[in-house]
Amino acid sequence: MTAAADEHPGDGRPAGPPAAPRWRVAFAPAAVREYRALAPDVQRRLRPRLDELRRDPHAGGARKLSGADDLYRLRVGDWRIVYQVRASERLALVLRVRHRRDAYRP
C-alpha cells in the first residue's frame, strides 16, 4: 500500500504545505577567514542568522545596501554579515563577517 502524496508515509496524517525550496549559502574565501578568526561565542551567535539565509535571504531583518543591486546585510549585535543574493542560482554568497565599524570598508 502506498501513501498518498499529501500524507506522511505510514501514518495517514496530512503532510501539510509543501516545503519552500531552500537557498544555498556559500562563503567567499575572505569571509571564511573572517568567520574562523571570530571568537567561538561570536560564531555561536552568528550561526542561527546564517541558517536563516537558507530559508529566505530577504527575511529576518535583512537590509538591502544602497548603491548595489544585490548586496544585503544582517545585523547580529555589533556584527554584520554582508552577502550577495544570486536569485537565479538560489544562492546567498557571504562576502564579509565583520564588526560593524569595519563591515562596509573594502
Backbone as XML, in Angstrom:
<?xml version="1.0"?>
<chain id="A" units="angstrom">
  <residue number="1" name="MET">
    <atom name="N" x="0.842" y="-1.168" z="0.000"/>
    <atom name="CA" x="0.000" y="0.000" z="0.000"/>
    <atom name="C" x="0.893" y="1.239" z="0.000"/>
  </residue>
  <residue number="2" name="THR">
    <atom name="N" x="0.568" y="2.228" z="-0.807"/>
    <atom name="CA" x="1.364" y="3.429" z="-0.957"/>
    <atom name="C" x="0.638" y="4.617" z="-0.341"/>
  </residue>
  <residue number="3" name="ALA">
    <atom name="N" x="1.368" y="5.462" z="0.395"/>
    <atom name="CA" x="0.763" y="6.657" z="0.987"/>
    <atom name="C" x="0.480" y="7.674" z="-0.098"/>
  </residue>
  <residue number="4" name="ALA">
    <atom name="N" x="-0.619" y="8.382" z="0.059"/>
    <atom name="CA" x="-0.964" y="9.437" z="-0.889"/>
    <atom name="C" x="0.093" y="10.531" z="-0.815"/>
  </residue>
  <residue number="5" name="ALA">
    <atom name="N" x="0.216" y="11.313" z="-1.871"/>
    <atom name="CA" x="1.239" y="12.351" z="-1.948"/>
    <atom name="C" x="1.087" y="13.408" z="-0.866"/>
  </residue>
  <residue number="6" name="ASP">
    <atom name="N" x="-0.134" y="13.607" z="-0.367"/>
    <atom name="CA" x="-0.345" y="14.648" z="0.631"/>
    <atom name="C" x="-0.431" y="14.103" z="2.049"/>
  </residue>
  <residue number="7" name="GLU">
    <atom name="N" x="0.121" y="12.926" z="2.302"/>
    <atom name="CA" x="0.128" y="12.326" z="3.638"/>
    <atom name="C" x="1.546" y="11.953" z="4.022"/>
  </residue>
  <residue number="8" name="HIS">
    <atom name="N" x="1.796" y="11.935" z="5.339"/>
    <atom name="CA" x="3.072" y="11.425" z="5.823"/>
    <atom name="C" x="3.095" y="9.926" z="5.550"/>
  </residue>
  <residue number="9" name="PRO">
    <atom name="N" x="4.184" y="9.379" z="5.088"/>
    <atom name="CA" x="4.232" y="7.949" z="4.822"/>
    <atom name="C" x="3.996" y="7.141" z="6.094"/>
  </residue>
  <residue number="10" name="GLY">
    <atom name="N" x="3.083" y="6.232" z="6.014"/>
    <atom name="CA" x="2.874" y="5.285" z="7.096"/>
    <atom name="C" x="1.857" y="5.658" z="8.143"/>
  </residue>
  <residue number="11" name="ASP">
    <atom name="N" x="1.506" y="6.942" z="8.304"/>
    <atom name="CA" x="0.576" y="7.256" z="9.391"/>
    <atom name="C" x="-0.710" y="7.921" z="8.924"/>
  </residue>
  <residue number="12" name="GLY">
    <atom name="N" x="-0.817" y="8.286" z="7.668"/>
    <atom name="CA" x="-2.053" y="8.838" z="7.148"/>
    <atom name="C" x="-2.336" y="10.278" z="7.538"/>
  </residue>
  <residue number="13" name="ARG">
    <atom name="N" x="-1.437" y="10.910" z="8.330"/>
    <atom name="CA" x="-1.659" y="12.314" z="8.689"/>
    <atom name="C" x="-1.363" y="13.198" z="7.484"/>
  </residue>
  <residue number="14" name="PRO">
    <atom name="N" x="-2.072" y="14.320" z="7.370"/>
    <atom name="CA" x="-1.767" y="15.244" z="6.266"/>
    <atom name="C" x="-0.327" y="15.733" z="6.365"/>
  </residue>
  <residue number="15" name="ALA">
    <atom name="N" x="0.309" y="15.857" z="5.239"/>
    <atom name="CA" x="1.705" y="16.260" z="5.203"/>
    <atom name="C" x="1.884" y="17.752" z="5.417"/>
  </residue>
  <residue number="16" name="GLY">
    <atom name="N" x="0.856" y="18.549" z="5.277"/>
    <atom name="CA" x="0.978" y="19.986" z="5.423"/>
    <atom name="C" x="1.433" y="20.619" z="4.121"/>
  </residue>
  <residue number="17" name="PRO">
    <atom name="N" x="1.682" y="21.924" z="4.146"/>
    <atom name="CA" x="2.083" y="22.602" z="2.909"/>
    <atom name="C" x="3.444" y="22.109" z="2.449"/>
  </residue>
  <residue number="18" name="PRO">
    <atom name="N" x="3.672" y="22.119" z="1.144"/>
    <atom name="CA" x="4.986" y="21.690" z="0.653"/>
    <atom name="C" x="6.059" y="22.653" z="1.135"/>
  </residue>
  <residue number="19" name="ALA">
    <atom name="N" x="7.227" y="22.122" z="1.402"/>
    <atom name="CA" x="8.337" y="22.946" z="1.878"/>
    <atom name="C" x="8.801" y="23.872" z="0.760"/>
  </residue>
  <residue number="20" name="ALA">
    <atom name="N" x="9.112" y="25.104" z="1.132"/>
    <atom name="CA" x="9.636" y="26.055" z="0.153"/>
    <atom name="C" x="11.036" y="25.613" z="-0.259"/>
  </residue>
  <residue number="21" name="PRO">
    <atom name="N" x="11.385" y="25.824" z="-1.514"/>
    <atom name="CA" x="12.741" y="25.463" z="-1.945"/>
    <atom name="C" x="13.764" y="26.237" z="-1.126"/>
  </residue>
  <residue number="22" name="ARG">
    <atom name="N" x="14.792" y="25.547" z="-0.703"/>
    <atom name="CA" x="15.804" y="26.178" z="0.138"/>
    <atom name="C" x="16.862" y="26.858" z="-0.717"/>
  </residue>
  <residue number="23" name="TRP">
    <atom name="N" x="17.506" y="27.836" z="-0.115"/>
    <atom name="CA" x="18.601" y="28.546" z="-0.750"/>
    <atom name="C" x="19.913" y="27.914" z="-0.301"/>
  </residue>
  <residue number="24" name="ARG">
    <atom name="N" x="20.917" y="28.001" z="-1.154"/>
    <atom name="CA" x="22.254" y="27.577" z="-0.773"/>
    <atom name="C" x="22.978" y="28.782" z="-0.174"/>
  </residue>
  <residue number="25" name="VAL">
    <atom name="N" x="23.826" y="28.534" z="0.795"/>
    <atom name="CA" x="24.662" y="29.578" z="1.380"/>
    <atom name="C" x="26.116" y="29.168" z="1.160"/>
  </residue>
  <residue number="26" name="ALA">
    <atom name="N" x="26.877" y="30.070" z="0.556"/>
    <atom name="CA" x="28.296" y="29.829" z="0.316"/>
    <atom name="C" x="29.083" y="31.011" z="0.886"/>
  </residue>
  <residue number="27" name="PHE">
    <atom name="N" x="30.335" y="30.773" z="1.204"/>
    <atom name="CA" x="31.201" y="31.810" z="1.746"/>
    <atom name="C" x="32.316" y="32.114" z="0.757"/>
  </residue>
  <residue number="28" name="ALA">
    <atom name="N" x="32.566" y="33.397" z="0.533"/>
    <atom name="CA" x="33.748" y="33.813" z="-0.213"/>
    <atom name="C" x="34.969" y="33.464" z="0.641"/>
  </residue>
  <residue number="29" name="PRO">
    <atom name="N" x="36.117" y="33.220" z="0.030"/>
    <atom name="CA" x="37.304" y="32.857" z="0.820"/>
    <atom name="C" x="37.622" y="33.853" z="1.941"/>
  </residue>
  <residue number="30" name="ALA">
    <atom name="N" x="37.485" y="35.134" z="1.687"/>
    <atom name="CA" x="37.760" y="36.141" z="2.720"/>
    <atom name="C" x="36.770" y="36.010" z="3.879"/>
  </residue>
  <residue number="31" name="ALA">
    <atom name="N" x="35.514" y="35.719" z="3.575"/>
    <atom name="CA" x="34.502" y="35.567" z="4.626"/>
    <atom name="C" x="34.786" y="34.336" z="5.484"/>
  </residue>
  <residue number="32" name="VAL">
    <atom name="N" x="35.298" y="33.281" z="4.871"/>
    <atom name="CA" x="35.669" y="32.082" z="5.633"/>
    <atom name="C" x="36.758" y="32.444" z="6.637"/>
  </residue>
  <residue number="33" name="ARG">
    <atom name="N" x="37.785" y="33.177" z="6.184"/>
    <atom name="CA" x="38.873" y="33.585" z="7.083"/>
    <atom name="C" x="38.345" y="34.475" z="8.212"/>
  </residue>
  <residue number="34" name="GLU">
    <atom name="N" x="37.463" y="35.414" z="7.870"/>
    <atom name="CA" x="36.916" y="36.319" z="8.889"/>
    <atom name="C" x="36.093" y="35.551" z="9.922"/>
  </residue>
  <residue number="35" name="TYR">
    <atom name="N" x="35.269" y="34.620" z="9.451"/>
    <atom name="CA" x="34.416" y="33.850" z="10.359"/>
    <atom name="C" x="35.256" y="32.978" z="11.290"/>
  </residue>
  <residue number="36" name="ARG">
    <atom name="N" x="36.249" y="32.309" z="10.736"/>
    <atom name="CA" x="37.100" y="31.428" z="11.554"/>
    <atom name="C" x="37.928" y="32.202" z="12.577"/>
  </residue>
  <residue number="37" name="ALA">
    <atom name="N" x="38.213" y="33.468" z="12.296"/>
    <atom name="CA" x="39.007" y="34.283" z="13.213"/>
    <atom name="C" x="38.175" y="34.803" z="14.393"/>
  </residue>
  <residue number="38" name="LEU">
    <atom name="N" x="36.861" y="34.672" z="14.329"/>
    <atom name="CA" x="35.991" y="35.172" z="15.397"/>
    <atom name="C" x="36.049" y="34.262" z="16.617"/>
  </residue>
  <residue number="39" name="ALA">
    <atom name="N" x="35.791" y="34.848" z="17.759"/>
    <atom name="CA" x="35.717" y="34.071" z="18.995"/>
    <atom name="C" x="34.569" y="33.065" z="18.891"/>
  </residue>
  <residue number="40" name="PRO">
    <atom name="N" x="34.703" y="31.903" z="19.526"/>
    <atom name="CA" x="33.652" y="30.875" z="19.449"/>
    <atom name="C" x="32.268" y="31.373" z="19.882"/>
  </residue>
  <residue number="41" name="ASP">
    <atom name="N" x="32.202" y="32.248" z="20.888"/>
    <atom name="CA" x="30.889" y="32.736" z="21.320"/>
    <atom name="C" x="30.250" y="33.623" z="20.252"/>
  </residue>
  <residue number="42" name="VAL">
    <atom name="N" x="31.044" y="34.373" z="19.508"/>
    <atom name="CA" x="30.508" y="35.197" z="18.417"/>
    <atom name="C" x="30.025" y="34.283" z="17.288"/>
  </residue>
  <residue number="43" name="GLN">
    <atom name="N" x="30.796" y="33.257" z="16.967"/>
    <atom name="CA" x="30.368" y="32.304" z="15.940"/>
    <atom name="C" x="29.025" y="31.672" z="16.300"/>
  </residue>
  <residue number="44" name="ARG">
    <atom name="N" x="28.850" y="31.307" z="17.584"/>
    <atom name="CA" x="27.573" y="30.719" z="18.023"/>
    <atom name="C" x="26.421" y="31.694" z="17.840"/>
  </residue>
  <residue number="45" name="ARG">
    <atom name="N" x="26.656" y="32.977" z="18.064"/>
    <atom name="CA" x="25.601" y="33.982" z="17.882"/>
    <atom name="C" x="25.255" y="34.177" z="16.417"/>
  </residue>
  <residue number="46" name="LEU">
    <atom name="N" x="26.243" y="34.056" z="15.545"/>
    <atom name="CA" x="26.021" y="34.278" z="14.112"/>
    <atom name="C" x="25.378" y="33.082" z="13.419"/>
  </residue>
  <residue number="47" name="ARG">
    <atom name="N" x="25.653" y="31.882" z="13.908"/>
    <atom name="CA" x="25.198" y="30.660" z="13.239"/>
    <atom name="C" x="23.695" y="30.624" z="12.951"/>
  </residue>
  <residue number="48" name="PRO">
    <atom name="N" x="22.815" y="30.952" z="13.920"/>
    <atom name="CA" x="21.380" y="30.911" z="13.606"/>
    <atom name="C" x="20.979" y="31.887" z="12.500"/>
  </residue>
  <residue number="49" name="ARG">
    <atom name="N" x="21.628" y="33.039" z="12.443"/>
    <atom name="CA" x="21.307" y="34.004" z="11.397"/>
    <atom name="C" x="21.768" y="33.504" z="10.036"/>
  </residue>
  <residue number="50" name="LEU">
    <atom name="N" x="22.907" y="32.820" z="9.994"/>
    <atom name="CA" x="23.374" y="32.229" z="8.744"/>
    <atom name="C" x="22.406" y="31.134" z="8.293"/>
  </residue>
  <residue number="51" name="ASP">
    <atom name="N" x="21.868" y="30.377" z="9.237"/>
    <atom name="CA" x="20.881" y="29.346" z="8.895"/>
    <atom name="C" x="19.608" y="29.962" z="8.319"/>
  </residue>
  <residue number="52" name="GLU">
    <atom name="N" x="19.236" y="31.154" z="8.791"/>
    <atom name="CA" x="18.055" y="31.835" z="8.265"/>
    <atom name="C" x="18.201" y="32.152" z="6.779"/>
  </residue>
  <residue number="53" name="LEU">
    <atom name="N" x="19.436" y="32.385" z="6.334"/>
    <atom name="CA" x="19.665" y="32.674" z="4.918"/>
    <atom name="C" x="19.226" y="31.514" z="4.039"/>
  </residue>
  <residue number="54" name="ARG">
    <atom name="N" x="19.311" y="30.294" z="4.544"/>
    <atom name="CA" x="18.904" y="29.117" z="3.767"/>
    <atom name="C" x="17.404" y="29.119" z="3.494"/>
  </residue>
  <residue number="55" name="ARG">
    <atom name="N" x="16.635" y="29.651" z="4.450"/>
    <atom name="CA" x="15.183" y="29.698" z="4.273"/>
    <atom name="C" x="14.766" y="30.839" z="3.369"/>
  </residue>
  <residue number="56" name="ASP">
    <atom name="N" x="15.304" y="32.036" z="3.634"/>
    <atom name="CA" x="14.950" y="33.202" z="2.825"/>
    <atom name="C" x="15.964" y="34.304" z="3.084"/>
  </residue>
  <residue number="57" name="PRO">
    <atom name="N" x="16.815" y="34.609" z="2.119"/>
    <atom name="CA" x="17.839" y="35.626" z="2.342"/>
    <atom name="C" x="17.291" y="37.053" z="2.423"/>
  </residue>
  <residue number="58" name="HIS">
    <atom name="N" x="16.009" y="37.240" z="2.145"/>
    <atom name="CA" x="15.423" y="38.585" z="2.202"/>
    <atom name="C" x="14.657" y="38.825" z="3.498"/>
  </residue>
  <residue number="59" name="ALA">
    <atom name="N" x="14.513" y="37.824" z="4.337"/>
    <atom name="CA" x="13.721" y="37.948" z="5.563"/>
    <atom name="C" x="14.635" y="38.077" z="6.774"/>
  </residue>
  <residue number="60" name="GLY">
    <atom name="N" x="14.029" y="38.167" z="7.936"/>
    <atom name="CA" x="14.781" y="38.145" z="9.183"/>
    <atom name="C" x="15.633" y="39.365" z="9.438"/>
  </residue>
  <residue number="61" name="GLY">
    <atom name="N" x="15.167" y="40.538" z="9.041"/>
    <atom name="CA" x="15.915" y="41.759" z="9.304"/>
    <atom name="C" x="16.965" y="42.090" z="8.261"/>
  </residue>
  <residue number="62" name="ALA">
    <atom name="N" x="16.955" y="41.392" z="7.133"/>
    <atom name="CA" x="17.909" y="41.687" z="6.068"/>
    <atom name="C" x="17.608" y="43.068" z="5.500"/>
  </residue>
  <residue number="63" name="ARG">
    <atom name="N" x="18.651" y="43.841" z="5.251"/>
    <atom name="CA" x="18.501" y="45.167" z="4.667"/>
    <atom name="C" x="19.347" y="45.248" z="3.418"/>
  </residue>
  <residue number="64" name="LYS">
    <atom name="N" x="18.763" y="45.796" z="2.373"/>
    <atom name="CA" x="19.478" y="45.987" z="1.116"/>
    <atom name="C" x="20.460" y="47.142" z="1.297"/>
  </residue>
  <residue number="65" name="LEU">
    <atom name="N" x="21.677" y="46.974" z="0.804"/>
    <atom name="CA" x="22.664" y="48.040" z="0.887"/>
    <atom name="C" x="22.481" y="48.998" z="-0.277"/>
  </residue>
  <residue number="66" name="SER">
    <atom name="N" x="22.503" y="50.283" z="0.007"/>
    <atom name="CA" x="22.322" y="51.266" z="-1.059"/>
    <atom name="C" x="23.542" y="51.271" z="-1.973"/>
  </residue>
  <residue number="67" name="GLY">
    <atom name="N" x="23.299" y="51.544" z="-3.233"/>
    <atom name="CA" x="24.379" y="51.613" z="-4.201"/>
    <atom name="C" x="24.747" y="50.286" z="-4.836"/>
  </residue>
  <residue number="68" name="ALA">
    <atom name="N" x="24.076" y="49.210" z="-4.429"/>
    <atom name="CA" x="24.358" y="47.887" z="-5.014"/>
    <atom name="C" x="23.034" y="47.171" z="-5.255"/>
  </residue>
  <residue number="69" name="ASP">
    <atom name="N" x="22.917" y="46.529" z="-6.391"/>
    <atom name="CA" x="21.662" y="45.871" z="-6.740"/>
    <atom name="C" x="21.405" y="44.598" z="-5.941"/>
  </residue>
  <residue number="70" name="ASP">
    <atom name="N" x="22.453" y="43.915" z="-5.538"/>
    <atom name="CA" x="22.259" y="42.577" z="-4.982"/>
    <atom name="C" x="22.955" y="42.345" z="-3.650"/>
  </residue>
  <residue number="71" name="LEU">
    <atom name="N" x="23.351" y="43.415" z="-2.940"/>
    <atom name="CA" x="24.039" y="43.255" z="-1.661"/>
    <atom name="C" x="23.088" y="43.548" z="-0.503"/>
  </residue>
  <residue number="72" name="TYR">
    <atom name="N" x="23.186" y="42.703" z="0.524"/>
    <atom name="CA" x="22.339" y="42.821" z="1.706"/>
    <atom name="C" x="23.205" y="42.662" z="2.941"/>
  </residue>
  <residue number="73" name="ARG">
    <atom name="N" x="22.646" y="43.044" z="4.095"/>
    <atom name="CA" x="23.353" y="42.833" z="5.350"/>
    <atom name="C" x="22.374" y="42.381" z="6.421"/>
  </residue>
  <residue number="74" name="LEU">
    <atom name="N" x="22.906" y="41.582" z="7.330"/>
    <atom name="CA" x="22.185" y="41.168" z="8.532"/>
    <atom name="C" x="22.943" y="41.721" z="9.725"/>
  </residue>
  <residue number="75" name="ARG">
    <atom name="N" x="22.217" y="42.219" z="10.693"/>
    <atom name="CA" x="22.811" y="42.693" z="11.941"/>
    <atom name="C" x="22.668" y="41.619" z="12.999"/>
  </residue>
  <residue number="76" name="VAL">
    <atom name="N" x="23.754" y="41.365" z="13.707"/>
    <atom name="CA" x="23.734" y="40.461" z="14.856"/>
    <atom name="C" x="24.537" y="41.165" z="15.939"/>
  </residue>
  <residue number="77" name="GLY">
    <atom name="N" x="23.838" y="41.932" z="16.771"/>
    <atom name="CA" x="24.532" y="42.743" z="17.764"/>
    <atom name="C" x="25.428" y="43.739" z="17.060"/>
  </residue>
  <residue number="78" name="ASP">
    <atom name="N" x="26.719" y="43.734" z="17.405"/>
    <atom name="CA" x="27.683" y="44.637" z="16.776"/>
    <atom name="C" x="28.318" y="44.044" z="15.523"/>
  </residue>
  <residue number="79" name="TRP">
    <atom name="N" x="27.859" y="42.886" z="15.109"/>
    <atom name="CA" x="28.445" y="42.188" z="13.964"/>
    <atom name="C" x="27.543" y="42.313" z="12.749"/>
  </residue>
  <residue number="80" name="ARG">
    <atom name="N" x="28.159" y="42.287" z="11.561"/>
    <atom name="CA" x="27.414" y="42.384" z="10.307"/>
    <atom name="C" x="27.812" y="41.235" z="9.391"/>
  </residue>
  <residue number="81" name="ILE">
    <atom name="N" x="26.790" y="40.668" z="8.763"/>
    <atom name="CA" x="27.003" y="39.661" z="7.720"/>
    <atom name="C" x="26.584" y="40.341" z="6.420"/>
  </residue>
  <residue number="82" name="VAL">
    <atom name="N" x="27.532" y="40.554" z="5.531"/>
    <atom name="CA" x="27.255" y="41.188" z="4.245"/>
    <atom name="C" x="27.277" y="40.092" z="3.196"/>
  </residue>
  <residue number="83" name="TYR">
    <atom name="N" x="26.213" y="40.036" z="2.389"/>
    <atom name="CA" x="26.109" y="38.950" z="1.425"/>
    <atom name="C" x="25.451" y="39.411" z="0.138"/>
  </residue>
  <residue number="84" name="GLN">
    <atom name="N" x="25.678" y="38.627" z="-0.904"/>
    <atom name="CA" x="25.129" y="38.888" z="-2.225"/>
    <atom name="C" x="24.063" y="37.843" z="-2.502"/>
  </residue>
  <residue number="85" name="VAL">
    <atom name="N" x="22.939" y="38.282" z="-3.044"/>
    <atom name="CA" x="21.862" y="37.363" z="-3.398"/>
    <atom name="C" x="21.917" y="37.118" z="-4.901"/>
  </residue>
  <residue number="86" name="ARG">
    <atom name="N" x="22.035" y="35.868" z="-5.266"/>
    <atom name="CA" x="22.004" y="35.462" z="-6.679"/>
    <atom name="C" x="20.739" y="34.639" z="-6.877"/>
  </residue>
  <residue number="87" name="ALA">
    <atom name="N" x="19.649" y="35.338" z="-7.169"/>
    <atom name="CA" x="18.326" y="34.713" z="-7.228"/>
    <atom name="C" x="18.258" y="33.609" z="-8.285"/>
  </residue>
  <residue number="88" name="SER">
    <atom name="N" x="18.883" y="33.807" z="-9.429"/>
    <atom name="CA" x="18.809" y="32.799" z="-10.490"/>
    <atom name="C" x="19.440" y="31.475" z="-10.059"/>
  </residue>
  <residue number="89" name="GLU">
    <atom name="N" x="20.389" y="31.533" z="-9.124"/>
    <atom name="CA" x="21.053" y="30.325" z="-8.622"/>
    <atom name="C" x="20.519" y="29.894" z="-7.263"/>
  </residue>
  <residue number="90" name="ARG">
    <atom name="N" x="19.602" y="30.683" z="-6.687"/>
    <atom name="CA" x="19.104" y="30.466" z="-5.327"/>
    <atom name="C" x="20.289" y="30.337" z="-4.369"/>
  </residue>
  <residue number="91" name="LEU">
    <atom name="N" x="21.180" y="31.342" z="-4.452"/>
    <atom name="CA" x="22.424" y="31.336" z="-3.694"/>
    <atom name="C" x="22.560" y="32.635" z="-2.916"/>
  </residue>
  <residue number="92" name="ALA">
    <atom name="N" x="22.931" y="32.527" z="-1.649"/>
    <atom name="CA" x="23.336" y="33.668" z="-0.836"/>
    <atom name="C" x="24.838" y="33.516" z="-0.596"/>
  </residue>
  <residue number="93" name="LEU">
    <atom name="N" x="25.618" y="34.418" z="-1.169"/>
    <atom name="CA" x="27.074" y="34.349" z="-1.068"/>
    <atom name="C" x="27.540" y="35.329" z="0.005"/>
  </residue>
  <residue number="94" name="VAL">
    <atom name="N" x="28.040" y="34.797" z="1.114"/>
    <atom name="CA" x="28.517" y="35.631" z="2.214"/>
    <atom name="C" x="29.872" y="36.205" z="1.815"/>
  </residue>
  <residue number="95" name="LEU">
    <atom name="N" x="29.949" y="37.540" z="1.825"/>
    <atom name="CA" x="31.174" y="38.226" z="1.407"/>
    <atom name="C" x="32.009" y="38.696" z="2.580"/>
  </residue>
  <residue number="96" name="ARG">
    <atom name="N" x="31.344" y="39.123" z="3.674"/>
    <atom name="CA" x="32.048" y="39.645" z="4.836"/>
    <atom name="C" x="31.324" y="39.248" z="6.109"/>
  </residue>
  <residue number="97" name="VAL">
    <atom name="N" x="32.101" y="39.002" z="7.150"/>
    <atom name="CA" x="31.571" y="38.787" z="8.501"/>
    <atom name="C" x="32.479" y="39.618" z="9.400"/>
  </residue>
  <residue number="98" name="ARG">
    <atom name="N" x="32.010" y="40.831" z="9.710"/>
    <atom name="CA" x="32.876" y="41.778" z="10.403"/>
    <atom name="C" x="32.121" y="42.553" z="11.485"/>
  </residue>
  <residue number="99" name="HIS">
    <atom name="N" x="32.922" y="43.179" z="12.355"/>
    <atom name="CA" x="32.372" y="44.115" z="13.329"/>
    <atom name="C" x="31.790" y="45.301" z="12.559"/>
  </residue>
  <residue number="100" name="ARG">
    <atom name="N" x="30.778" y="45.927" z="13.120"/>
    <atom name="CA" x="30.069" y="46.984" z="12.402"/>
    <atom name="C" x="30.966" y="48.141" z="11.989"/>
  </residue>
  <residue number="101" name="ARG">
    <atom name="N" x="32.004" y="48.427" z="12.742"/>
    <atom name="CA" x="32.873" y="49.563" z="12.382"/>
    <atom name="C" x="33.682" y="49.281" z="11.118"/>
  </residue>
  <residue number="102" name="ASP">
    <atom name="N" x="33.866" y="47.978" z="10.781"/>
    <atom name="CA" x="34.679" y="47.605" z="9.611"/>
    <atom name="C" x="33.862" y="46.965" z="8.497"/>
  </residue>
  <residue number="103" name="ALA">
    <atom name="N" x="32.608" y="46.723" z="8.698"/>
    <atom name="CA" x="31.826" y="45.887" z="7.785"/>
    <atom name="C" x="31.698" y="46.446" z="6.381"/>
  </residue>
  <residue number="104" name="TYR">
    <atom name="N" x="31.700" y="47.756" z="6.240"/>
    <atom name="CA" x="31.433" y="48.338" z="4.924"/>
    <atom name="C" x="32.681" y="48.893" z="4.248"/>
  </residue>
  <residue number="105" name="ARG">
    <atom name="N" x="33.815" y="48.652" z="4.867"/>
    <atom name="CA" x="35.094" y="49.055" z="4.259"/>
    <atom name="C" x="35.554" y="47.948" z="3.327"/>
  </residue>
  <residue number="106" name="PRO">
    <atom name="N" x="36.220" y="48.335" z="2.228"/>
    <atom name="CA" x="36.715" y="47.287" z="1.294"/>
    <atom name="C" x="37.767" y="46.393" z="1.900"/>
  </residue>
</chain>
